[in-house]
């Protein structure tokens, strides 16, 4: 039996090789448990928390706006996007309506071309129906086309840049007492404005025919039969003397 310093005995292994090996095994077991807990935690994060996070984010995002984000148009054709939404996806009262307004660095002709190609590639089909556009668009002012895909319809309007529109508005509607607006430098007013409007097809009545049309025009007055007894004039009854 070994003794401690000072002559007091100590049990075999407490401070010897056996005690050191036991302490080392204890540390190794603790480290293994920590590694297992860490791996389990990471697995739970990957398998449960992250899918739930991405699922909630996908549910909160609008798939229609996401599809507009996915359109393969050049960066110069989609700048300063502004999105507007009304209605609801269940069509309770009013179906959901989306509009995106963007700015383009190129003219409306070049911008219309790249958007038309992108919509076609994304599965949209151009349609020509009455009411599209609602008001005629001058060839020098822009373009207006209508599209459809599945249960959605889309209007693509590409026109003059905002600076040119403001100039025309100021010239056509001058304010009383205001000085005439200065002409815009063509070199500084370039590009075009893009407007994309998306409806649910069930609310887009353009191009649809009424399956049960009502009477057209003014309905004539009814003609009553003249051979009825109430229309027969009887002989006057002679007066009695």
MOQUI-V651793 format. One record per residue. N is the residue number from 0. RES is the residue in one letter. NEAR is the number of other C-alpha atoms within 12 Angstrom. Layout:
N&RES&NEAR / N&RES&NEAR
//
This chain:
0&X&12 / 1&X&15 / 2&X&15 / 3&X&14 / 4&X&9 / 5&X&8 / 6&X&9 / 7&X&10 / 8&X&14 / 9&X&16 / 10&X&14 / 11&X&15 / 12&X&17 / 13&X&18 / 14&X&18 / 15&X&17 / 16&X&12 / 17&X&14 / 18&X&16 / 19&X&15 / 20&X&15 / 21&X&16 / 22&X&17 / 23&X&14 / 24&X&14 / 25&X&14 / 26&X&14 / 27&X&14 / 28&X&14 / 29&X&14 / 30&X&14 / 31&X&14 / 32&X&14 / 33&X&14 / 34&X&14 / 35&X&14 / 36&X&14 / 37&X&14 / 38&X&14 / 39&X&15 / 40&X&15 / 41&X&15 / 42&X&15 / 43&X&15 / 44&X&15 / 45&X&15 / 46&X&14 / 47&X&15 / 48&X&15 / 49&X&15 / 50&X&16 / 51&X&15 / 52&X&15 / 53&X&15 / 54&X&13 / 55&X&13 / 56&X&13 / 57&X&15 / 58&X&13 / 59&X&12 / 60&X&15 / 61&X&22 / 62&X&18 / 63&X&31 / 64&X&28 / 65&X&16 / 66&X&21 / 67&X&31 / 68&X&25 / 69&X&18 / 70&X&25 / 71&X&20 / 72&X&26 / 73&X&22 / 74&X&20 / 75&X&23 / 76&X&33 / 77&X&32 / 78&X&22 / 79&X&16 / 80&X&22 / 81&X&21 / 82&X&23 / 83&X&20 / 84&X&23 / 85&X&20 / 86&X&19 / 87&X&16 / 88&X&19 / 89&X&11 / 90&X&16 / 91&X&10 / 92&X&11 / 93&X&17 / 94&X&22 / 95&X&29 / 96&X&31 / 97&X&31 / 98&X&27 / 99&X&31 / 100&X&31 / 101&X&36 / 102&X&32 / 103&X&34 / 104&X&26 / 105&X&27 / 106&X&28 / 107&X&33 / 108&X&27 / 109&X&25 / 110&X&36 / 111&X&34 / 112&X&24 / 113&X&27 / 114&X&40 / 115&X&34 / 116&X&20 / 117&X&26 / 118&X&31 / 119&X&21 / 120&X&17 / 121&X&22 / 122&X&18 / 123&X&28 / 124&X&22 / 125&X&25 / 126&X&23 / 127&X&19 / 128&X&21 / 129&X&17 / 130&X&18 / 131&X&25 / 132&X&23 / 133&X&14 / 134&X&11 / 135&X&16 / 136&X&17 / 137&X&13 / 138&X&13 / 139&X&13 / 140&X&22 / 141&X&30 / 142&X&32 / 143&X&37 / 144&X&35 / 145&X&37 / 146&X&36 / 147&X&30 / 148&X&24 / 149&X&16 / 150&X&17 / 151&X&28 / 152&X&37 / 153&X&39 / 154&X&42 / 155&X&39 / 156&X&38 / 157&X&42 / 158&X&36 / 159&X&35 / 160&X&31 / 161&X&25 / 162&X&23 / 163&X&28 / 164&X&22 / 165&X&19 / 166&X&22 / 167&X&20 / 168&X&15 / 169&X&20 / 170&X&18 / 171&X&12 / 172&X&15 / 173&X&15 / 174&X&12 / 175&X&8 / 176&X&7 / 177&X&11 / 178&X&11 / 179&X&16 / 180&X&18 / 181&X&13 / 182&X&16 / 183&X&19 / 184&X&11 / 185&X&12 / 186&X&10 / 187&X&13 / 188&X&22 / 189&X&22 / 190&X&32 / 191&X&34 / 192&X&41 / 193&X&42 / 194&X&38 / 195&X&39 / 196&X&34 / 197&X&38 / 198&X&35 / 199&X&29 / 200&X&24 / 201&X&20 / 202&X&21 / 203&X&28 / 204&X&16 / 205&X&24 / 206&X&19 / 207&X&16 / 208&X&11 / 209&X&9 / 210&X&6 / 211&X&8 / 212&X&9 / 213&X&9 / 214&X&8 / 215&X&8 / 216&X&7 / 217&X&7 / 218&X&9 / 219&X&8 / 220&X&6 / 221&X&6 / 222&X&8 / 223&X&9 / 224&X&10 / 225&X&10 / 226&X&10 / 227&X&9 / 228&X&9 / 229&X&10 / 230&X&10 / 231&X&10 / 232&X&11 / 233&X&9 / 234&X&6 / 235&X&6 / 236&X&7 / 237&X&7 / 238&X&5 / 239&X&4 / 240&X&3
//
